[in-house]
Each structure stands twice: as structure tokens, then as C-alpha cells.
């Protein structure tokens, strides 16, 4: 919002957005600087004017400083409309308009914050900077307070920009949908319209100056600046691995079988040579355990410097993620399925059985902590269920990320080991490319984001599993 834009003056895209029927919820996306907050104020103003004291509006943000920003913008906007007739309660962060309608601003950071909405009703609810929420769970729960008297339309509005720990679910639900075309949100079943804008759509700002300042604010992350300026969510820019992941290099088509299945019959030409090659292929599991959080396990192959079943040559010590067992909620990449260890073990064994591989590998060191139960530790409980893990000996988190980045970057080079991920590993491709940096520690991944696939992958990279761990032997060999 800028001082130059009056409430009765809208950008062309804002005018078009005002014409979308209130029966549709809205996702206001794209990039930064388009005037999304100004549009939200205009939408609330119209709703309050039309429905008087029956209109109850709510805006939530995750951070308190962010809440103060929007409070200042709303005060300027509604004061210019109503002057001294506007009432504002600074302690409750609530505006009361002359007709009796209210606009409440509030912080929603954690589960406990939701209790204050129990029993309350709002006709319009907006979540601003939704990308700050790693999971859609809290945002979706707000819908339980979305209700109004008969004849008063209700609407849910989501505002977000590319990047942040919530990029993945915003992109999957809303941002990649075509603008202005209605669709049904897969997570909530609500009818939505996505509206994208960038600073170029805002005639009320100095566009050149704005672009310059935005780029300067991301001087160490130019890809994030590009995402904010262009509003492009499809290429997951500004992420921790953005500069080293390339689908053309790192993604491989699913293997039909592990290399052993490509052997000729015993006694045939080349059998002895290929047997020596197979002896040096290493197959193992790499797992990040979770119950309430996702549990992710990969079947990994370490190349001896040979061709795979796809005919592609994998340099020595390359790591291939062949298959994936991702126990994750279908609409929340940060939520697990709550399965017990025996249930998880059954699914892991089923995956291994399809490939003729033994269910042995490495897991997060924390799985070896004594839990106080009769089973001893999670790793021991897995062992009793037929899945045998060694310690990942993961070492430093940053060192592990750096090794993973090097392998991703070197994929496709004929003389260096790389990291290759099968298209079958959907959860990996769904989450790892978009993982953001930790805002307080840019050299690390933001741990509030869905980093479970990345962690399991990190445990499987050379230097993170014990040299004492035996290779998985294939059935009959």
C-alpha cells in the first residue's frame, strides 16, 4: 500500500478482482508489490458497507511485527474513508466502522493461539503472508469460525508470496492454478479463484525504485529476488537447493529392476565380469523416522562405476534414490500418518520385496535412544519387525547439506559421483527443491519446513553411513 493510492482508486487488476463473486474464496499470489494488502482492505470495506453490523472480518498473520505492519496500513486506509468516525481499539487490534461492522487483526503462530477463536464467528477471514506457515493445518482450522447470519456471504482469502517454509503447499493448492479461472481446492474442497499480480501491475509505486530495493534486499539470494519480482511459483526459486537441482540432470526415469536383474545366465559371455560389478553395487535403506511427523525411507544404490538398468553410466560412488516409502498426509507435507513402528516396518519390507532387496540400512541416530519401553529403542523395535538399521552417524548437519549439494551439482558429470533421484520418489521432488533457507542461519535449511525427505537423503549420502554397514544382497546372489 502506498500513500499515493486513494481508497477510490484501484489498479486494473484490483478492479477485476473486486468483480469476482463473493461465493469464491481467493488466493492473492504472484510476486511482491502488486498491492494485495490494498485490495484486501477494499474487499473488506465493500463487505462491511453492504452488511453493516452483521459483517465480522478477521485478518491473521503468524508474526507480531507483521501484524503491526498491516495494522498501520489498515489505519491509514480506513481513516482516509471515515476520518474521526472510525474507532480503533489498540489493545484488541480491532477496527469498528460507523455501521457497526468490525475488522479484527490477530496473531496466529501456534496451536494454542487457535483457542481464542473457539465459539467466535467471522464472515470474512484472511490469512496474510501465508507462506510463513509450514503447514496448512492452522490456516485450514480457521474455517471453523467462518460463519455468518443468513444472507451474509462468507469468504476465505489467502495471501502469499513465493518462498518461505509454506511455499510447497501454497504452490500445490493455489499458486500454480491459472489466474481468474475457478477451481476446487484439493485440501478443503472450497471453490477458489487464484489472482496473481506483481509490482509491474501497480501503477501507484515507483516500479524501478521498488525493483531495485527488492533486489538489494536479496543480495545473497538473487533467485529469491527474481521470484518475488516475477511472481513465478512454478520454478521453485530462492530455495536452499535451487542452484544445484536441475531435473534434467538429477531426475531419472524409474528403473525396471535393480542391476542384478540385468545379469545374463550363469556361464554365458560376460557373466563373471558382471558378477564382479554387481558385487560392488551397494544397496541400502536411508530413513528419517517420524510418527506425527512424516516418516521417509529410501532404497538407495551406490554405483561402483557402471551402467544402471536404464543404460546410463553412473560414476563411481554416485548415489541413486531408487524408490521411496513416504508416510505422509496427502494434503500436508509436514504431517505424518501416526503409524506404529511395526506398521511402518511392514510397508518398508513391502517396498524392498518389490525390488528383491533386504530391508537393511541407516536411520537417524536418535532412533537408537532408549525410549523406556520394553522394545528399548525405535531401532530395536524395527529390528524385531524385520527391518535392520545402523546408525547414520550423520555428523554435522551443515556438512551433510554441503555434501548433498555437491552430489546434486555434480550429477551428469562423467568423472564425478552425483546424486540421482528417481521420478518414483514423489515426496522428494515435492519438497526438497522448494526447501527454504533458515532466515536466521542462511547456510542451513529451515527446519520448520518439510525437510524429512532431505534428511533421509542426507543420511544416505557418502560420509553419513557407517563403513561397517553391509551392502544389501539381492535375492539368489
C-alpha positions in Angstrom: 0.0 0.0 0.0 1.3 3.5 -0.8 0.3 7.0 0.3 -0.4 7.9 -3.3 -3.2 5.4 -3.8 -6.6 6.6 -2.5 -9.3 4.1 -1.5 -11.4 5.1 -4.5 -8.5 4.4 -6.9 -7.7 0.8 -7.9 -5.3 -0.8 -10.2 -6.9 -2.5 -13.2 -6.2 -6.0 -11.7 -7.7 -4.9 -8.4 -10.8 -3.7 -10.1 -11.1 -7.0 -11.9 -10.6 -8.8 -8.6 -13.4 -6.8 -7.0 -15.7 -8.3 -9.7 -15.1 -11.9 -8.6 -18.3 -13.1 -6.9 -18.0 -13.5 -3.1 -19.1 -17.1 -3.4 -15.5 -17.8 -4.4 -12.6 -17.8 -2.0 -9.5 -16.1 -3.2 -5.8 -16.7 -3.3 -3.9 -13.5 -3.9 -0.5 -14.6 -5.1 2.1 -13.7 -7.7 5.0 -11.6 -6.6 5.6 -8.7 -4.2 4.5 -5.1 -4.7 1.3 -5.7 -6.6 -1.0 -4.2 -4.0 -2.5 -7.3 -2.4 -3.0 -5.7 1.0 -4.7 -2.6 -0.5 -7.1 -5.0 -2.3 -7.8 -6.8 0.9 -8.7 -3.5 2.6 -11.0 -2.7 -0.4 -12.7 -6.1 -0.2 -13.3 -5.7 3.5 -14.6 -2.1 3.1 -17.2 -3.2 0.5 -18.3 -6.2 2.6 -18.7 -4.0 5.7 -20.6 -1.3 3.9 -23.0 -3.8 2.3 -23.8 -5.8 5.5 -23.3 -3.3 8.4 -23.1 -4.7 11.8 -23.5 -8.3 10.5 -20.1 -8.1 8.9 -17.3 -9.5 11.0 -13.8 -9.6 9.4 -10.6 -11.2 10.6 -7.0 -10.9 9.4 -4.3 -13.1 10.8 -0.6 -13.2 10.4 2.0 -15.5 12.0 4.4 -12.9 13.3 3.6 -9.9 15.6 5.8 -7.5 13.7 4.0 -8.4 10.5 0.7 -7.8 12.3 1.8 -4.3 13.2 2.7 -3.6 9.5 -0.8 -4.5 8.3 -2.4 -2.6 11.2 -0.6 0.6 10.1 -1.8 0.1 6.5 -5.4 -0.5 7.5 -5.4 2.5 9.9 -4.3 4.7 7.0 -6.8 3.2 4.6 -9.9 3.3 6.8 -9.1 6.7 8.4 -9.0 8.2 4.9 -12.5 6.8 4.3 -14.2 7.5 7.7 -12.0 10.1 9.4 -12.8 10.5 13.1 -15.8 8.2 12.8 -13.5 5.2 12.7 -12.9 3.6 16.1 -9.8 1.6 16.8 -9.1 -0.5 19.9 -5.3 -0.7 20.1 -5.3 -3.3 22.8 -7.5 -5.7 20.9 -6.3 -4.6 17.4 -9.9 -4.1 16.3 -11.4 -1.6 14.0 -15.1 -0.7 14.4 -16.7 1.0 11.4 -19.5 3.6 11.6 -22.1 1.0 10.6 -21.1 -1.4 13.4 -19.1 -3.8 11.4 -15.7 -4.9 12.8 -12.3 -5.8 11.4 -10.1 -7.8 13.8 -6.3 -8.2 13.4 -4.7 -11.1 15.2 -1.6 -13.3 15.5 -1.8 -17.0 14.8 1.6 -18.6 15.5 0.9 -21.9 17.2 -1.9 -24.4 18.1 -2.6 -22.7 21.4 -3.4 -19.4 19.6 -6.4 -21.0 17.9 -8.3 -21.4 21.2 -9.1 -17.7 21.2 -11.3 -18.2 18.1 -13.3 -21.0 19.7 -17.0 -20.0 19.5 -16.4 -16.9 17.5 -17.8 -16.2 14.1 -16.4 -14.2 11.2 -18.0 -13.6 7.8 -14.6 -12.9 6.1 -11.3 -14.4 7.1 -7.9 -13.6 5.6 -4.5 -15.2 6.2 -1.8 -12.7 5.2 1.8 -13.9 4.3 0.5 -17.5 4.4 3.9 -18.7 3.2 5.2 -18.3 6.8 3.1 -21.3 7.8 5.0 -24.5 7.2 1.7 -26.5 7.2 -1.8 -25.6 6.1 -3.3 -27.2 9.3 -3.7 -24.0 11.3 -4.9 -22.0 8.3 -7.5 -24.6 7.5 -8.7 -24.7 11.1 -9.7 -21.0 10.9 -12.5 -22.2 8.6 -14.4 -23.5 11.6 -15.0 -19.8 12.6 -16.2 -18.9 9.1 -19.9 -18.4 9.5 -22.4 -15.6 9.3 -26.2 -14.9 9.5 -28.3 -16.0 6.6 -27.9 -13.7 3.6 -24.4 -12.6 4.6 -21.8 -14.2 2.2 -18.7 -15.8 3.8 -15.3 -15.8 2.2 -11.8 -17.1 2.9 -8.8 -15.2 1.5 -5.2 -16.4 1.4 -2.4 -14.0 0.6 1.2 -15.2 -0.1 4.4 -14.6 -2.0 6.9 -17.2 -3.4 9.5 -18.5 -0.9 9.2 -19.3 2.8 8.5 -22.6 4.5 5.0 -22.8 3.2 5.9 -22.4 -0.5 5.3 -26.1 -1.2 1.6 -26.2 0.0 0.7 -22.8 -1.4 2.1 -23.8 -4.8 0.4 -27.1 -4.9 -3.0 -25.8 -3.7 -3.3 -22.4 -5.3 -0.3 -20.6 -6.9 0.1 -22.9 -9.9 -3.6 -22.7 -10.9 -4.4 -20.4 -13.8 -5.4 -16.9 -12.7 -9.1 -15.9 -12.8 -10.3 -19.4 -13.5 -12.4 -21.1 -10.7 -11.3 -24.4 -9.3 -11.8 -26.6 -6.3 -9.1 -26.6 -3.6 -7.9 -30.2 -3.2 -7.3 -29.7 0.5 -10.5 -28.1 1.7 -13.0 -28.7 -1.1 -13.7 -24.9 -1.3 -14.2 -23.1 -4.6 -11.3 -20.8 -5.2 -10.0 -18.2 -7.7 -6.3 -17.5 -7.9 -5.3 -13.9 -8.7 -1.7 -13.2 -9.5 0.0 -9.8 -9.6 3.5 -8.3 -9.5 4.9 -4.8 -8.9 4.5 -4.2 -12.6 0.8 -4.2 -12.1 0.9 -1.4 -9.5 0.8 2.0 -11.1 0.9 3.7 -7.7 4.5 2.9 -6.9 7.9 3.8 -8.4 8.4 0.5 -10.1 12.0 0.9 -10.9 12.9 2.0 -7.4 10.8 -0.8 -5.9 12.6 -3.4 -8.1 16.0 -2.0 -7.1 15.2 -2.1 -3.4 13.7 -5.6 -3.6 16.8 -6.9 -5.4 19.1 -5.3 -2.8 17.2 -6.9 0.0 18.0 -10.3 -1.5 21.6 -9.6 -2.4 22.8 -13.1 -1.3 19.9 -14.8 -2.9 19.2 -13.3 -6.3 16.9 -16.2 -7.3 14.5 -15.3 -4.5 14.5 -11.7 -5.6 13.7 -12.9 -9.1 10.8 -15.0 -7.7 9.4 -12.0 -5.8 9.7 -9.7 -8.8 8.3 -12.1 -11.4 5.8 -13.9 -9.2 6.9 -17.3 -10.7 6.0 -20.2 -8.4 6.5 -22.9 -10.9 10.3 -22.9 -10.8 11.0 -23.1 -7.1 13.4 -20.3 -6.8 15.0 -18.8 -3.8 15.3 -22.3 -2.1 18.3 -23.8 -0.4 19.0 -26.3 -3.2 17.8 -24.0 -6.0 21.3 -23.5 -7.5 22.2 -27.2 -7.6 19.0 -29.1 -8.5 18.2 -29.5 -12.2 15.5 -32.0 -13.2 17.4 -32.7 -16.5 20.4 -33.8 -14.6 19.1 -35.1 -11.3 15.8 -36.8 -12.2 16.0 -40.3 -13.7 13.2 -42.4 -15.0 12.1 -45.3 -12.8 14.4 -48.4 -13.0 12.7 -51.6 -14.1 14.8 -53.6 -11.6 18.0 -53.4 -9.6 21.1 -54.1 -11.6 21.2 -57.8 -10.6 18.1 -58.4 -12.7 20.1 -57.4 -15.7 22.6 -60.3 -15.4 23.0 -62.9 -18.2 22.6 -66.6 -17.4 25.5 -68.2 -15.5 28.1 -69.5 -17.9 27.2 -67.0 -20.6 29.5 -64.4 -22.1 30.4 -61.6 -19.7 28.7 -63.3 -16.6 31.8 -63.3 -14.5 32.7 -59.7 -15.3 29.2 -58.5 -14.5 29.1 -60.5 -11.3 32.2 -58.6 -10.1 30.4 -55.3 -10.9 27.3 -56.4 -9.0 29.4 -57.4 -6.0 30.4 -53.7 -5.8 27.0 -52.2 -6.2 25.7 -51.3 -2.7 22.0 -51.3 -1.9 20.8 -49.9 1.4 17.9 -48.1 3.1 18.2 -44.5 4.4 15.4 -43.4 6.7 14.2 -40.4 8.7 11.7 -41.7 11.3 8.5 -40.0 12.3 5.1 -40.6 13.7 3.3 -37.3 14.0 5.8 -36.0 11.5 6.4 -37.8 8.2 8.5 -40.9 8.1 10.5 -41.3 4.9 12.7 -44.2 3.8 14.7 -44.5 0.5 16.0 -47.6 -1.2 19.4 -46.3 -2.3 22.0 -47.7 -4.7 25.7 -46.7 -4.7 27.4 -47.2 -8.0 30.7 -49.0 -8.5 31.2 -47.0 -11.7 28.9 -48.9 -14.0 25.8 -48.7 -16.1 22.4 -49.0 -14.4 19.4 -50.9 -15.8 18.5 -47.7 -17.7 21.7 -47.9 -19.7 23.0 -44.7 -18.1 26.6 -44.8 -16.8 26.8 -43.8 -13.1 30.3 -42.7 -12.0 31.7 -44.5 -9.0 30.2 -43.6 -5.6 27.2 -42.0 -7.2 24.0 -42.3 -5.1 20.7 -43.3 -6.7 17.4 -43.0 -4.8 15.6 -45.9 -6.5 12.4 -45.9 -4.6 10.6 -44.2 -1.7 8.3 -45.1 1.2 6.9 -41.8 2.3 4.4 -42.0 5.1 2.9 -38.5 4.9 -0.6 -36.9 5.0 -1.9 -36.4 1.4 -2.5 -32.7 1.9 0.1 -31.7 4.5 3.8 -32.4 3.7 4.7 -31.8 7.3 2.2 -34.2 8.9 2.8 -38.0 9.4 0.3 -40.8 9.4 0.7 -41.8 13.0 1.7 -45.3 12.2 3.4 -47.6 14.7 6.9 -49.0 14.1 5.6 -52.5 13.2 3.2 -50.9 10.6 6.0 -48.8 9.2 8.3 -51.8 9.0 5.7 -53.8 7.0 5.5 -51.0 4.4 9.3 -50.7 4.2 9.6 -54.5 3.8 6.9 -54.4 1.1 8.9 -51.8 -0.9 12.1 -53.9 -0.5 10.3 -57.1 -1.5 9.3 -55.5 -4.8 13.0 -55.0 -5.6 14.4 -58.2 -4.2 16.3 -56.2 -1.6 16.9 -56.9 2.1 15.4 -54.3 4.4 18.7 -53.1 6.0 20.2 -49.7 6.1 20.8 -46.5 8.1 18.5 -44.3 10.2 18.7 -41.1 12.2 21.0 -41.6 15.3 18.1 -40.5 17.5 16.3 -43.8 16.7 18.8 -45.5 18.9 17.9 -43.6 22.0 16.3 -45.7 24.8 12.6 -44.9 25.0 11.9 -46.6 28.3 9.6 -49.1 26.7 10.1 -52.9 26.6 11.3 -52.5 23.0 14.3 -50.5 24.1 14.7 -48.1 21.2 12.9 -47.4 17.9 15.8 -49.0 16.0 15.5 -52.2 18.1 11.7 -52.2 17.6 12.3 -52.0 13.8 14.8 -54.9 14.2 12.2 -57.1 15.9 9.8 -56.2 13.0 12.4 -57.4 10.4 13.9 -54.1 9.3 17.5 -53.7 10.5 19.1 -50.3 10.8 22.6 -49.0 11.7 23.3 -45.5 12.9 23.5 -42.9 10.2 26.4 -41.3 12.0 25.1 -38.1 10.4 27.8 -35.8 11.8 27.3 -32.1 11.3 24.0 -31.0 9.7 25.7 -28.3 7.6 28.5 -30.7 6.5 25.8 -33.1 5.4 23.9 -30.5 3.4 27.1 -29.4 1.7 27.9 -33.0 0.7 24.4 -33.4 -0.7 24.7 -30.1 -2.6 28.0 -31.2 -4.1 26.5 -34.5 -5.3 23.4 -32.8 -6.7 25.6 -30.3 -8.5 28.0 -32.9 -9.9 25.2 -35.1 -11.3 25.7 -35.7 -15.0 29.4 -35.2 -15.0 31.2 -38.3 -16.4 34.1 -38.3 -13.9 32.4 -37.3 -10.6 29.8 -39.0 -8.4 26.4 -37.4 -8.4 23.1 -37.7 -6.7 20.2 -39.1 -8.9 16.6 -39.3 -7.8 14.0 -41.5 -9.5 10.8 -40.0 -10.6 9.2 -42.6 -8.3 10.4 -40.6 -5.3 7.5 -38.2 -5.5 7.7 -36.8 -1.9 11.4 -35.9 -2.6 10.6 -34.0 -5.7 7.6 -32.4 -4.0 9.5 -31.0 -1.0 13.3 -30.9 -1.4 13.5 -28.4 -4.4 11.4 -25.9 -2.5 13.1 -26.1 0.9 13.9 -22.6 2.1 16.9 -21.3 3.9 16.8 -20.8 7.6 16.1 -17.0 7.9 18.4 -16.8 10.9 21.1 -19.1 9.5 21.2 -18.9 5.7 23.7 -21.7 5.4 21.1 -24.2 6.9 17.7 -25.5 5.8 14.7 -24.0 7.6 13.9 -26.9 10.0 10.2 -25.8 10.2 9.8 -26.7 6.6 9.1 -30.3 5.4 12.8 -31.4 5.4 12.1 -35.1 6.1 12.9 -36.3 2.6 16.0 -34.2 2.6 17.1 -35.6 6.0 16.7 -39.2 4.8 18.6 -38.4 1.6 21.3 -36.8 3.6 21.7 -39.9 5.7 22.2 -41.9 2.6 25.0 -39.8 1.1 28.6 -41.0 1.4 30.2 -40.0 4.7 26.9 -40.3 6.6 26.6 -44.1 6.9 28.9 -46.4 8.8 31.6 -48.1 6.7 30.8 -51.2 8.7 27.3 -51.4 7.2 27.0 -54.3 4.8 25.5 -53.9 1.4 22.1 -55.4 0.8 22.5 -58.6 -1.1 19.9 -59.4 -3.7 17.8 -62.5 -3.7 19.7 -65.5 -5.1 23.1 -63.7 -5.4 
